[in-house]
């Protein structure tokens, strides 16, 4: 009859050890300082708008990134393009990956497709994107859809089940007005989709982060009952961190979370672990552990973000440098 108590003891010890590992992974970080640099190929270009870079993936010897491109600064009249690079600094624009929905169809993505992101799973590439169906001058009620391909170079086929993530039905829901900016990772054998949402009648400063989880890459994605999981952030920049999930928060949200990294051992209940200096603007990371489900993720070292040249958004690179602060309040 001693088997059950022994088993319970082992489980408690294992849980404590896992928590210690996660805490130790976080405590090694103090302040993250971000530097910024120009890139070629998709950087500043007169009269050209590029913005909203996805997370970066590596296929063979090439890095891939997807982004919004169009004639307006806001990105609410855009299509999704992509580029490749051998070094993360010099990029070659390859062309349009995904166009708008059929003109005059009244489809949910007829006016614009933007803020793309990528998931690699089951031997395929899943391109997540936001779409709106109304005129750019009207505040958009964006939703999230998916296109799938056998190759990162396409061609891409929209899923018949699009949009896979819609606005909340209740006007009181935090995402009743806006749902966009998907960020994907594989965790516990499932597909975790972090996204940003905004409530009807709220301003961009009130944007918050939500979570939806699916058993398959194509969904269905079920919103987490404890949404929103982070009460702020303009863009979703998250990654697997040891056995948990971390997210870099920009300048949008309550003062106590802005310009920080937040960590959640369970991927849901986040708390501050360290500060961020001069963080990226609507960036996407190169996250080599995002889809491995190995619980070996670390703070990503670099990514791409939005820069500005001649008043139009462009794409530039950012790099992260970690400075440990042993004993500081942020690491306790």
N, C-alpha and C positions, 0 to 999 in steps of 0.2 A: 504493500500500500504506500510505499515511499516514492513510487514512480511519479505520481502526479505532482507532489511538492517539488521533487527534483527538477521535473520538466519546467514547472513554473519558475523555479529559481534560475534555470538556464535561460529561459526566455527573457526574464527581467535583466539578467546580466548582459545578454546579447543586445537588448534595446538600449541599455546604458552605454555599452561600448559603441554602438552605432551613433548615439547622440554625441558622445565624446569626440568621435571622429569628425562629425559634422562641425561641432563647435571648434575643434582644433583647426579644421580647414579654414573656418572663418576668421579665427583669431590671428592667423598669420597675416591677414590683411588689415591695413589701417586706413590709409588714404590712397585713392586712385587718382592720379593726375593724367589728364588726357591731352595729347598733342595732336595737331592737325596739319595736314599737308595736301598739296594739290596732286591730282592724278592726270594722266593723259588719256585721250580718247573719249572720255565721258565727263570731263571736267568743264570748266567755264568755256562757253562758246556764244558769241554774239547772236542774239535773237533766238536761242534755243533753251528750252526749259527741261531740265532733268531733275527728278527728286524722288524721295521715298524709296531708297535702295533696300532690297531684301537682305536677309542674312545671306552670307556668302557660303557656297559649297565648293568642294574640290572634286573634280572628276578626272581621273588620270593625272596628267600634269597641268591641268588648267583649272583656274578658279572661275566660277560663274556668279553673276549677279543679275537680278532683274530690277526694274525701276519704272517709274511713271515718266512719260514723255508727252509733251503737248504744248499748245500755244499760250496757256494761261498760267500765271504764277501759282494759283491755288492748287492746280492738279485736278480740278473738277471738270476738265475737258481733256482727258488723256487716254493713251493706250499704253500697254505694257511692252517694254523693250528689254533687251538683254545684251550683256557684254561678257567677254572672257579675258583672262590675263594669266601670264605665267609667273608673275611676281607680286601681284596685288597693288602695283603702282601704275603700271602701263597697261591700259585696257583697249580692247578692240570692240567697237560696237558692231553687233552681228545683225541687228534688225529687229523688227517687231515680233514679239512672241504671241501677243493676244490683243485682238481688236475689240472695239465696242460691240454691244449687242446690235442686232439687225435694226437699221434705221426705220423709224415709223412703226416698229413692232409693239411699242409700249412695254418692252421688256425691262426687267429690273436693272439691267446694266447697259441701257441704250445710250445714256448721256456720257458716261465715263467709266473706265476701268483703271484702277490705281492701287497704290500701296500693296504691291505683290509680296508674297513670301513663298518659300519652298519647303517641301517635305520629301525626303527620299525614303521609300518604304516599298516592300514587296516587289523589288526589282523595277519599280517605276518612279517617275518624277511627278509630284503633285503640286501644281502651281495654284496657290491660294491668292485670291484677289478681291478687292472691294469694288462695288459697283453702285451707281445711282441711276435712277430712271427719270429724273426731273431736271429742269433747266438749271445751269450752274449758278444763276443769280438767286435761286431759292435755296434755303438751308437744306442740305441733302439728308435723306433718310437712308443712309448706305447700309448695305448688307454684304455678306461674304460668300463667294462662290469658289469652285475648284475646277481646274482643267488638268487633264492627265496626259502623260506622254511616255513612250518607251525610251526617249532620249532627252537630255537636257536642251538639245537644240530643236525640239519639237518634231513633228507638228503636235499642237495641243488640241485636245477635244474636251469641250465643256461637259460637265456631268449633267445628266437629265434631271437630277435631283436638286440642282441649284435653285435658289441660294441655299447653302447648307447651314448658315447661321443668320437668323433674322432678328429684327428689332423685338424687344419685349412687348407683349400684348397689353400689359397694364401700364397706363401713363405714369404710374408711380415707379416703374422699374428703372433702374439706373441706366439701362440701355434701350429705353423706349423710343429714342429718336435716332441714335447713331450706333452702328456696329461696324467696326472695321479694324484694319491693321493686325492681321493674324500673325502669331508667332508660334511655331510648332516644335514639339519635342516628343520623343518616345520615353515613356516613364511607366514602370510597373506593367510592361507589356501592352500598354494602351497609348492612344494618341492624344496628347494634351495640347489644346489650342488656347493660348492666352490672347486676349483681344482687348480693345478699348471700346468703351460705350459711353454714351451721353444721354441723359434724360431729357424728355420733351420740356422745352421752356428754359433749359439750362444753357449757360455759356460755355465756350471751349475750356475755360479755366476749371470747370466742374467735371471734366472728363475723368473716368475711373477705369480700372482694369478688371476684366472678368476672366473666367475660365470655363471652357467646355471640353468634355472628354468623350472619345469614341473608341469602340473596339476595332474599327477598321479605318484605313486612311480616308475613305470616301464618306465616312460617317455611318449612321447619324451622330451628330455631335450634341451632347446633352449638357446644358448649362449647369454649373455647380450650384447647389442650393445655398451656399454661403456667399454668392456673388453680391457685391464686387469684392475681389480678394485684395486689391490695393486701392486706396481711396484717392488716386491721382495718377498722373503721367500722361503726357501728350502722345508718346509713341511707345510701343511695346518692345522692350529690349530685354529678353530673358534667356536663361540657359541652364542646363543641368549643372549643379554645383555639388560635388561629392554625392551624397545620397539624397540631397534635396534640390531645391530650385532657387536661383537668385535672379534678381531683376535690377537693372540700373534705371533710376528715376531721374528725370530731367527737372525742368523748372516749373512744371504744372502740378498743382496739388497742395495739400496742407504743408505749412512750413517745415514741420517735423520730418517729412519724408523727401522733400525736394533735394536734389543734388546728393543723393545717397545711393548705396546699394542695399537692397532689402533681401532677406533670406528666409526661406520657409522649409523646414525639415520635411514637412508633409506636402509641400507645394501649394499650400492654401493659406496658412497663417503666417504672414510675413512680419519681420521686424528688422530694424536697422542694424547693419553690421559695420559699415564704414562710410566715409564721406567721399564725394566725387568733386574734383576740381576741373572746371572748364569741360564739362561732359559733352558728348556728341549731340547733334541736333537731328532728331528723327533718324537714328542710325540703325544699321544692321551689322551683326557680328559675324566673323568666321568662327563657327562653333563645331569643331571636329567631333565632339562627343554627343551632339544634339540628338542623333538618331540611333545610337548604339545600345542604349539601355544597360550600360555597364557600370553606372554609378561612379564614373571616374572623371566627371567634368570638373574643369577649373575655370577661373576667370579668363575669358577670351582675351587675346592680346591685341587684336586689331579688327577693324571693320570699315565700312563706308557710311557716310552721312550726307546731309544736305549742307551745301555751302551756298554762297551768294556772290554773283558777279554781274555788274550792271543791272541790279535789281531783279534779275531772274535767278531762280534756284539752279544750282548745278550739283555735281557730286564730287566729294573729296574724301580723303582717307583720314582715319583717326587711329591713334595707337595709345595703349594704356600702360602706365607704369605704376606699380604698386609699392607703397612705402609703409612697412609695418610700423604700428604704434603700440608696442607692448604696454599693457596696463591702462590704456586709454578707455574711457567710458564706452566708446563705440565697439570695443572688442570683448566686453565682458559677457 
